[in-house]
């Protein structure tokens, strides 16, 4: 459900042959597949290494052991208790969870922050286990053999960039540098697969002595977050975001709630505590939001301590920090400056980088500096298949520690480009080495559980780096009254 993931596995599987017949462990029915269990285990193991490389893991052995323990308990009650299972907390602020064939399940610290109990977390993990037990990844790989996933071309990344930002200027560039990342946008689980995973998740919860109705709580928490994101976007005059969290590839929330409620009603019995206290203890001190290793957004500025750089966006512009690039977009969303880290082998000089990465048909180079760093600006044309050529404008800059960066100008059309040019130039000129003031501003945030003060979230917000409504969302009470004084709630603190 996120980035390369199963699609990357499917790509390898597609190339492996015509397939064989296996029995689905959940349905008991025979099905044709390009990925039998042996292949699932092998391909999942390969992709697991790529996932860890792309996202990184939360460096908290206590939290990892806690999540893995809950996952193993659920997996033992699943239809595929015989395979080895691996459960990992990824160092990502995204609200997401996903699974690879072969028993590899991932949950982000971003989604853990918004859960309120161990049973809630178990509901998310149980759903992902359901995808694996029902062989949904293998089924998707088999479908994609016909769709021709193996023909992903270098233009995929550019298409992804344009579909996400509504911009032009990226299609002919850097596709082959991130084919695996782009592959995740090709396909999603089907509606039936998602609903089946919900049903299996409820079953595994009940077998593990968690109340299946906690699946309802999970959907309600994430529905609240979607409503919050939409409210924020409307208040800022931005389009309502789509596909922002774990629900993005799923059936409608109302449909899911109805079916999950029906599934939960099928189970009866005495269930253990929801483990809220254990859960809050486990996530105490967990990073919240972006991490220094990924770069931090604070207001209008972006800081990356590892690279030693900072940039500041013009007023009203939006910063989008992703694993593969940093995008600073105009208020209208029709223009942006996109910063990409240049691989060490891309060229020994700025001219080599432009020549090797862009392969321009013509253009003009202008050498200069940005805050003391060597920079080369290029304006020219890229060759296209139709022979008309595509205009391109980009700056290559060598920053601290001799790291090179490519600053790509993107725009929807010429009018948007002209309108945004002052902001694009200002953003580029803000590229700098981190100052002591930048380092102070770039302190990471963490989750802490505290008793609710008499003044409610308004009082907590006066000491927190996030606003009151974010604290309400974090505790699932946005749009509702605050919990009573003394009740344990989550807040955010600077580390």
N, C-alpha and C positions, 0 to 999 in steps of 0.2 A: 504493500500500500504506500510505499514511499521510495522515491528515487529508483536506483537500479534494481536491487533486490531480486524478486523472483524472476523478473524479466531477464536479468543477466544470466540466471541459471537456465531459463528457458532457451536462451540463445544457444548455449552449448548443447542442450538437449536436442534442439531442432536439427543440429548437424550430425546427430549420432545415428540416424537411420530411420527406418519406417515404423519401428515400434513393435510392441508385443502385447499380449493380453494378460491382465492381472485382475485379481479380485479386490474390490474396494473394501477396506476393513470396516467401514461404517455401514454401507448399504448391503454388503454381501453379494453385490452384482459384479459380473465380469465387465471390464471396460478396456478398450484399446488405448495404449499409451506409448509415448516415446520415452518415458522415464519410469522404469520399474523401481522397486524399493532400493536395490543396490545402487542404481544411478542417482536416486534421490539423496542417499547418504553421501555419495561421492561429490555430487554437484553442490549440495548444501555446504559441505565442508570447504570447498573452494570459495564459494561466494561469501562464506562467513568471514574469511580473512579479508576480503575486500570491504565488507561492511565495517569491520573494526578499523580498517585503515581509513575509510572515508569519514566515519563519525567519531571514532574514539570511544573509550568506555569511561564511565564514572569511576574515578580512582578512590573508591571507598569500599574496602573489602567487606566491611560489616553490612553495608546496604546490598552489595552484590550477593552475598551469602543469604541474606534474608529473602530477596526476590527469587533467587534460584531455589531455595527451600520450598517456597510456596508453589513455584512452577513444577518442581519435581513431584510434590504431593498431588497436584492436579493431573500431571501426566501419567502417574501410576494408575489413575482411575479412568484413563482414556482408552480408546479402541486400539491404541498402538503403544501400549506400555512396554513392548519388547524392544523398541528402538532407543538409542541413546539420545537424551534430550539436553539441550543447552539453553539457559536463560540468561540474558545479558541486559544490563541497564546502560543505554547509550548516552554519551555526553552531548545531548542535543536539547535545545529549548523547545523544539517542535512538540506539539501535542499529538503524539502518534505511538503506534505499536504495529508490529508486523512480524511475519514468520517466513522462513525459508523451508523448502522441502528438506526432509531429513531430520527434523526436530530442532531447528534453530529458531528460537523465539526472542524477540527484542522488544523492550519497552523503554521509552525515553524518560529522562528525568523531567521533561516538560509535561508529560501527561501525569506522572506521579505527583507533581506539585498540586494538581487540581483534584486528585482523589482524596477521599476523606476517611477511608478505612482499608484494612487488609482485604476485606471481602470485595470492596470496589475494585481494588487492584487485581484480585483473583478473577473477577468477571472479565476484565480486559485480557488477562493472560489466557483464561479458559477459551475465550473466543478465538484467539490466535492458535491455540492448540487444536481447536476444531478445524481450522484451515489445513493443518498438517495431517490430522488423522483422516480427514475426508479426501486427502490427496488433491486439494484444489490447485496447488502450484503445478503439479504434474498434469492435471487436466488442462490448465491454461497453456502450458508448454505444448501440449498436443494440439490444441486449437490453433496456436500461433504457427505451427508448422505449415498449415494451410495458408495462413495469412502472410507468411513469408517474413517473419521477424528477422531472419538472417540477412536480409537485404538492407538493413539500416545503413544509411549513407552518412557522409560527413556533414550533410546539411541538416541532420536531425537537431543538433544542439541549437543552431540558429533558429530553426522553427520553434523550438521550445522557448527560447528567449523572446521571440516575437509574440508567441501565444500568451506568455505570462505578462509581458510589459506593453504589448500593443505597439512595438517599435520595429523599425527596419534598420538594417545595417549590420546584422549579425549572421545572416543566413549562410554566407559563403565562408565564414571564419570559424576556426577552432573546433569544428565538428569532430574531427578525429581525435582531439585531445580529451574529449569527455563522452565518448560513445556510450560507455557503461552508465554514466549518470543520466544521460538522455533517455536510455532505454526504458527507464521506469515509467515514462509518460506514455508509453505505447498502449498499455492495457491495464485494466483493473479487474478485480473479481466481479463475477456476475451477481446480479441481484439474488438469484437462488443460492449461490455459494455463500453470500454474506448472511442470509437468513438461516441457512443450515449451520453456519459457524455460531450464530447466536444460540440456536437450539442446543448444539453440542456443548457450548460454554455453560449454559444453564444446567445441563445434565451433569457435567463434570463438577460444577459447584456443589450440587446436591450430593453427589457421591463422596465429595471431600468434606461434607458437613458445613458448607456455607449455604446460606439462604439464597436460592436462585433469584429472588427478588432484588438482590443487589445488582443484577444486570440492568434492572430498571433504573436504579440510582445512577449508574454509570452514564446511561443515555441522557438522563435528565441533566446531569452535571455538564455534559458536553453540549447539549442543546442550549443551556444557559450561556456557555462560552460563545457559541455561534451568534446568539442574539446580542451579546455584549460587543463582539467584533463588528457586527452590522451597525449597532448603535453608534459606536465610535467612528466608523467610516462615514456615516451620514452626518454626524456632527462636524467632521472635518471636510465635508464636501467631496469625499472619495467614493469610488464605486464600492458596493458591498462586496467583501472578499468571498471567494468561493474556493473550496478545496483546501481549507486552512488547517484541518485537524483530522483526527482518527475517523470521523464520520464522513469525510469528504467522498469516499468511494463506496459508500453504503447506500442502501435503500432509504427512502424518506424516514425521518425520525419518527413521525407519527405511526407509520407502518411497523417500524421496529418495536416501538413501545407496545403496540397492540399485540404483536406476536410474542414478544418476550413475556408480557403479562400472562398470556395464555399458556406459554411454556411453564412459567413459574407455578401457575395454578395446578399443574399436573403433579407437582411434588408436594408431599406433606411429611412432616416429621419434626423432630427437635433438632434445631441447628445450634451450633456453637456461637460464641460471641463474634461480632463482626471484626474484632481485632483492631478497633480504632486506636486504642492506646499504643499497641505494639507498632502500628503503622506510623503514627506520629513520632514515636521514638526513633524509628528506622530512618525517616527522612530528615530528622533534625540535623541542621548544618548542611543539607544538600544545596548545591548551587541552584540559583534561580535566574532564569533569563540566559543571555549569552554568557559564554565563559571567555576568559582572557586568551585561551588557546585559539578560539574561533574569532576573536575580535568582539569588542563591546560597543554598543550604541548607547550614547548618553545625550539625550536631547537632540541637538542638531549635529553632534560630533560623533565620529567613529574612531576608535582606538584599537590598535593591535600591538600589544606589548611585545609579543614574540618577534614580530617583524620590525618593531620600533617606529611605526608610522601612525599618523593621525590625519584625518580629513574633516572638514566642516562643510555641511550642506547649507545652501542659501535658505533664508526664511521661507517656510511653506513647502520646501522640498522634502521628499521621503527617502529614508535610508532603508535598504533591503539587504541584509547581511546573510548570504547563503554560503554553503560549503565551497562552491565552485567560483564564486565571484561576489563582489560588492557592487550594488547598483544604487545610485543616488538619482532619483527620478523627480521630474518637474511636478508642480502641483496638479497640472492637468493630466499627468501620466502619459504624455505624448512625446517626451524626450528624456534622456538620461545619460549620465556618465557611468560607464561600467568598468570597474577595475578588475583586471585579471592578473594573477601572478604568472610570470613567464618562466617556463621550465629552464633549468640550467643549460640544457643542450639545444635551446632554440636558436642560439647564435652567439658569437663572441662580441658583437657590436650591435648598437641600435639598428644600424642599417641591415645587418644580417637578420635580426629578429623580424623586422618589417618585411624583408624579402622572403624569408622562409615561412612566416606565419600567414602573411596576407597574399603573397604571390601577385602583387599589383601589376596591372598592364601599363600604368603610367602614374606619375604623381610628382610632388615636390616635397623635399625635406627641408626643415628649418631647425637648426641646432640652437640650443639655449640652455637655461637652467630654471629650476623651480625650487625656490628656497635653498639654494646652494647645491642642489643635486642636478647632475647632467640629465638633460632631456632632449628628445628629438621629436618634433611634430611633423606628421605626414598628412598631406591632403592629396588624394588621388582617386583612381578608379580600379575596381577589381573586375577581372573577367567573369562573365556569366555564361551560362549555356546558350542563352538566346543571342549572345553577341553584342547586346546593348551596353553592357558595362554597368557597374554599380558603384556609386560614389562612396568614399570612405574617408573618415577623418579620425586620427588616432595619435596619441602621444606615448612614447616609450620613455620611462624615467628610471634611472638607477638610484635606488634609495639606500637606507642604512644597511649595513652588512653586505653591501654589493648585490642585494636582491633587486631584480628588474620587474617592473610592472608595466602593463599595457592599459592605458586609459582610452577607452573606446567611446566615441560620440555616437549616440543612437537617437533617432528621431522618426516620428511617424511620417512626416512629409517636410517639404522645404519651409512651409510657413511655421510649423512647430519648431523647426530647427532655428530659424531666425528669432523667434520669440524667446526661445530658451537659451540662446547663445551667451548672454551675460551671465546666467547662472551656471552654465557648463564651464565657462572660463573661470569663474570665481571658485567653483569646486576644484578644478584642476590646480589652481594657484594655491589652494589651501593645503595641498599635499606637503607634509612636513615630518621631520623627526619629532618624536614625542618629547615634550618639554616636562619639567617637574610638575607644572600645573596640570598637564595632560595626564601624567601618571597618577596624580592625586584624584582626578576625576574618573579614572578608569578602574576604580576598585570594584571587585566583583560583589554580587549579591548572594545571599543565602536565605534558606527557609529556617524559621525558628518558631517553635510553639510556645505561646505565652498565655497567661490568663487574660481574658477580656477585661480591659479597664472599664471604670464606670462611664467614661466618656465615649465608649464604643470605638468603632473603626475610625471615627474622626480623630480621636485622641491618638490611636496607634499610628495613623497616617502622618501626624506631626513629627514622628520620630523615624518614619520609614522613607526609603527613597522612591516609593511608588505611591500613587494617589489612593484615596479612600476607596473608590469604586473598584480598583484592582484588588485591594485586600478583601473586599466583599466577594468578588468573583473567585478569588483563591479559596474562600471558605464556603462557596456555594450559596451565598446569601444576597447576591446582587439583586436589587429590586425588591428585597424583603427587609423585615426589621432585623436589627442586630441581635446576636445571641446575648443571653443575660451576662452580667458582670461575673467574672470568676470562671466562666467556661473556657476551656482550652481552645485557642484558635491559632491559625497560622499567620505569621507576619513575615516581612522581608527586612533583612538588616544588611548593612554594608560590612564586608569582611575586612 
